[in-house]
Amino acid sequence: MSRRRRGGDRGTTVLVAHPGAELYGSDRVFLESVSAYVGAGWRVVAALPERGPLVRELEARGARVVIVPTPVLRKSALRPLGLVRLGLDGCRGVWHGTRLIRAVRPTLVYVSTVTIPLWSVLGRLLRCQVLVHVHEAEGSARTLVRKLLAAPLLAADRILVNSEFSLSVLTRAVPALGDRSTVLYNGVVGPDEHVPPRGSVDGPLGLLYVGRLSPRKGVDLAVAAAGLLVAEGCAVTLDVVGAVFPGYEWYEAELREAARRAGVADVVRFHGFRTDVWRFLAECDVALVPSRVDEPFGNTAVEAVLAARPLVVSATSGLREAAAGYGCVRFVTPGDARGLADAVHGIREAWSSVSAQAIEDAALADERHSPARYRSRFLEIVAAMQGASRE
């Protein structure tokens, strides 16, 4: 007899845990996982550390949301004060998390991302099955850091990984995790209405960056590329859609100052965090994903292709997988503003063929990343895990 309660039948309960309440890439994939559980008849209880726009989306899908103080691993935790806060949050998290699991009595604990390891450990200790979904790939981090991030996954019965690149980073850190890991590419919801690219690019070329504002995402490179293009007589606008982590407001201030120094403060427009990203994609001509460092996958790259927009993306890590096989994509060296500008020049010069290819690529991306396909495969993996526990 398995040490865990049997589950997988209609009416069973899953506790799903996530490290935030926003609506960026991993948040939206989390929503698709929750939708898969609900559609299969599971009762879903979602544990979040805070309130935000994700709460409303979860409740609309039929999940019950509980706000639970939980330690979330951030880079700030490496500082002395950060370690103290992490320890205090950990103590509170153990108390509240244990109470919630005992009250809910879930068959399965589904942990979204490696940044909330407490849930994996608590689930194991309280005799639940544990499924962890890895959305991170810190391939450039120090070996010790990668091992510490991966070690709690040893408590998981099964691990989902969002790309082959993420899997390689994970297994380099802890090789034993390979046997319990499965790659599942993200399901990405496309736009309700497909707006084709402009027939011609008379006037300024509309560039768009969507995502978190942080140095690692290379937003400053997009601003610098816009400056180069304008200086060379190529009229462009750049819309920046996204916000910083609390405490990183200095980075947005630097971006605004960089735009001013480059003489493009009037064409670089900051919109903050927005949920209506499809409107911005429909209004732009070319999407930019200029990440400097490793990315586990690249939902924003997939969204650009789904919107039938040519894409310029850093040739690195999981972004290569997310954007591979599309004719409307141009890869550039990470950290190279000049390369970004040249790629935009090239797209403008070949607009007729590139924009036509973007329309074809949108259909291919819709097939690859269909949410229905994702949910079906997700549930197959859950069912296989549940079946193995009964043997």
N, C-alpha and C positions, 0 to 999 in steps of 0.2 A: 504493500500500500504506500502511495506517495506521501511525503510529509506535508504536502500542500493540499488545500481544499480543491476539489474538482470544480472545473468551470468550463466556459465556452458555450454552454447552452443558453437559450434565450432567457433573459431575466437575471443573469449574473451581473455582478458589479465590478467595475474597474475604477481604480483611483488613478487619475492622470495628474502628473505634476509638471509644472513649467516654470521657468525662472523669471518671467516678466509678464506684462499685460499690454504690450504694444502690438503693432500689426506690421512687423517687418517679415523677412523671409521665413525664418524658423517658426515664427508665431503662426503664419498662415499654413505651414505644413502641419503644425500641431492641430489646427482647426480641421484639416482634412482627416487626420487620424481620429479625432473625436467624432467626426461625422461618420467614419467607418464603423466605430463601435456602436454609435446610436442606431445606425441603419441596420446593424446586425442584432439589435434587440438588447444590448447591454445597458445597464443603468450606469451613467457616467457621473462621477464626482471629481471636479477639477480643483486642485490645490494650487493657488497662486500666491506670491508673496505681497502683492499689491493690487490696487484697482487701476483700470485703464480701459482703453477701447476694446481689448480682447475679451473682457468680461461680458460685454453685451453680445458679442458674436458667439461666445460659448453658450450663453443662455438661449440665444435664438436657435441653436442647434439641439437644444434639449438637455444640456449638461447643467448640473447643480454646481455653482462656484462657491468655494470656501477660501477665504483669505487666511493664510497660515504663515506666520513669521518663519522664514527659511533662509539659511545662509546661502548666498549666491557667490560663486568664485569670480572675482574681478581682479584685474591687475592691481587695484588699490590695496588688495589684501596682502600684497607683498611688503607693504610699508609697516612699521611697528604699530602705529595706531590702527591700521587696517587689520592686522592680525588680532588685535584685542577685540575689535568689533566683530570679526569673523567668529572668534571663540564665544563671545556673548550670544551672537545670533545662533551659533550651533547649539548652545545649551537650551535656548528657547525653542529652537526647531525640534530638538529631540522630544521635549515635553509635548509641544502642540502636535507634532507629527504622529507620535505614538498614540495620543488620545484620538486623533482623527482616524487612524487605521483601525483602532479597536472599535470605534463607534460605527464605522462604515462596513467593516468586515469584508474587504474586497477579495475577489478571487485572484485578481491581478493588479499589480502596481506598474503603471507605464510612466517611465521617467523620460522627459523630453530634454535632451542635451546633457553634457557631462558636468555642467556648472552647478548642479544641485545634487551632489553625490549622497547627501544625507538620506534621500528617499530610497535609493537603491539599498543602502545598508539597513534601514528600518524595515523595508519590505522583506528583506531576507530574514532578519531576526524575528519578525512577527509571522513567519511561515506563509508568506504570499509568494506567488510567482512574480518574477521581476523581468520586465522588458525595458531595455534602455535604448533610446533613439539618439544616435550620435550625429550632431550637426556641426561639430568643430573639428579642425585639423591644424593644430599648432605645429606644423612641421619644422618651422624655423626656431621653435623654442628650445631651451636647453634640455638635455636628455632627462635630467632629474625632474624638471617641470612636467615633461610629457609623461613620465612614469607615474608621477603623483596624480595627474589628471585621469590616467587610464586605470590605475589600481582599483578604485571602487567598482569598476565594471566587472570585476571578478565575482561580485555578489549577484550579477544578473544571470538569469537562465538563458536569455537570448538577447542579442544586440543587433539593432538595425543601424546601418551606416549609409549616409547619403551619397557617397561616391567611392570609386575605387581609390582615389587619392586619400580620402579620409581613412579608409580601411588600411592603406599602407602605413600611414602615420600611427594609427592605433596599434597595429601589430609589430611595428618597429619598437614601440614602447614596451608592450607586453605581448610577446608572441603567442601566449596561451589563449588570448582572446580571439584568435583567428577562427578556431573551430566552432565558436558559438556566434559568429557574426555573419550577417547577410547584407549585401548592398541592395538598397531600394532607392532608386532615383525619386526625387521629390515630385509629387503631384502639384501642378501649378494651374490655378484657375485663370482662364483667358478672359478677354474683354467681352461684355455682353454684345457689343456691336463692333465689327471690324471696319475701321476707317482706313482706306487704302492710302499709300503715300501720295504726296503731291505729284502731279504729272510732270512738273518742271520746278526748278528751284530759283525762280526769279525772286530777287530780294534776299534778305538775310536768311541764312541757313539756321534752323532752330536746333540747338543742341540741348540734351537733357541728361542730368544726373539724378538718379533716385536711390536713396539708401541712407544709412547712418552717416552722419558727418563726423569723421575721425581721420587722423593722419594716415592710418593703415589703409583706408579706403581710397586715398589719393584724390580727394575732392580738389585740393589745391592744384593738382596737375591739370584737372579740367579747366580751372580758372586760368592757369598759365597758358594752356593751349588756346583758349579763347583770346587771350591777349596777343599771342603770336599771330593768330589768324587775322585779327583786326589790324594789327600793325602791317601785315602783308597785303592788305586791301581786300581780304575775304570777309564780307559782312556776315556776322553770326550773332545769335543771342544764346545765352546759356541759362536755363532754368535749373535751379538746385532745389530738389524736393527731399526733405529729411531734416532730422534734428540731431543734436549732440546728446551724449549721455550727460546726466546731471554732473556738474563739476568740470565739464569740458567746454564751457561757454567761451573760454579763451580761444578755442580753435575756430569757432564761427567768426569771432572778432578778427582773427588773423586772416581768414578767407576774405572778409569784406575789405580789409586793408590791402590785401594782395590785389584784389580787383581794382581798387582805387589807384594803387601804384602802377598797375599795368594799363591804366586808362580805359578800363572796361566796366567801371562801376555802374554805368548806365545800361549795360546790356547783360550783366549778370544779376539775375533776380532770385532772391532767396524766399522760399515759400513755407519753410518749416515743415513739420510732419503733416502729411495729408493722407487720407485713406483713398481718395479718388485718383489714384495714380494713372488709371487708364485714360482719363481726360488729358493729362499731361503728355502721355505717350501718343495719343491721337493728334495732339497739336504740335508735336516736335517732328523733326526730320531725321535726326541721328541720335541714338542713345550712346552714352559713354559709361563704361564700367572700368575705371582706371586704377584698380587696387594695386597697392605697392607690394603686399606680402601675400602669403598663402591664403586662399579661400577654400573652404571645404567643398562648396559647389558653386552656386551662382543663380539664385532665383531671379534677380533683377535682369540678368542676361537673358534668361528664358522668357521673361515677361516682355522684353523688347522684341524678341523674335515673334512671340505670339501676337504682338501688336503690329506685325509687319513693318518694323522699322529697322533700317540698317544699324549695325552695332559695331562699335570699336571697343575692344576688351583686352585687358592685360593677358598675355600668354603665360599663365601661371596656374599651377595646382588644379583645383577642381573647376576653375573657370574654363579650362581647356575642355573638360568633359561636358560642361553645361552648354558650351557654344560650338561644339564640334559638329562638322557635317553640314553647316549652313553656308550657302554661298554669299549671303548678305553680311557676313561677319568679317571684320578685319582685326587680326591679332597684332598687338604691339608689345614691345619690351616694357615690363613694369618699371615705373619711375621715370618714364621718358615723355615729357611734355611735348618735345619736338616731334616724337613719333606719333603722338595723338593728333597733333595738328596736321602732319603729313597724311595720316590716314583719312582725316576728314576732307582734306583737299582731294584726295583720290576718289572718295565716294562722290563728292560733288561733280567731279569731272566725268564720272561714269554713271551719273544719276539714273539714266534711263534703264540700263541693264541691272544695276544694283537694286533699284526700287522694285523692278519686276521680279527679281529673285526673292526679295523680301516677302512678297505675297505668297510665293510657292513655299518658302521656308515656314511661314506661319502655320500652314496646314500640317507640315511635318512635325513641328513643335507641339501642336495640339494633339497629335497622335502619340508622341513620345511621352508627354507629361499629362495626359488626360487624368483628371481627378478620379474618374470612375475606375480607370485602370489601376491607379495607385491604391485606392481603397480595396479593390478586389485582391490585389497582391498582398497588401497589408494584412487582411483578414486571413488569407491562406497561411501566412507566417505565424500569426497568433494561434490559429487552429493546430498547426503542426507542433508548436511549442506545447500547447495544452495536451495534445495527444501523447507526446513524448513523456510528459510528467506522469501519465497514468500507467505507463508500462512498468 
